[in-house]
């Protein structure tokens, strides 16, 4: 058993669950135009929370949970994070996309996953998808200038994700520490910071004057 990894996964799961609760509560104060984007953001955090929760079962209870853990981790990487990036873009630009269009985004991500899986290029695709998602998050924060806080939050989120996925990884050790534990430690603040960023973005302009500031719900 890998109890240190189970602990770090458990803390990450709690952080992502807190994001789910914050986004879920904040949705009540948003207009109809922003609901699909917030639902997709909710799905992104739910996938991360589910992957981390099953990771606890895998590393602390029964290694037989490995298949489910790997599947949910893939879902979080190939669907959850991109949905969070696209949601940040839509909210940051104040774009109101219909539910069918968001459905096409989800189906497109699933189709591209299967395409690259068939070509045995999943790792390259994962890297491309991660970088694109982080660029969207960074862009969503940058266009809020001269509001500095969203821009700084976006840079911090992108930096934490890049450090976790590219510099640290999940295999082997760094000194006495497991890389996967360090990865979880970096993602634990990254997800709540991303949730905070999403809730500070303006969303659909027509709805902004009709709702309370969602940051208060965090």
ABEGO torsion letter per residue (X at the ends): XBAAAAAAAAAAAAAAAAAAAAAAAAAAABBAAAAAAAAAAAAAAAAAAAAAAAAAAAAAABAAAAAAAAAAAAAAAAAAAAAAAAAAAAAAAGBBBBAAAAAAAAAAAAAAAAAAAAAGAAAAAAAAAAAAAAAAAAAAAAAAOABAAAAAAAAAAAAAAAAAAAAAEABEBBEABBAAAAAAAAAAAAAAAAAAAAAABAEBAAAAAABBBAAAAX
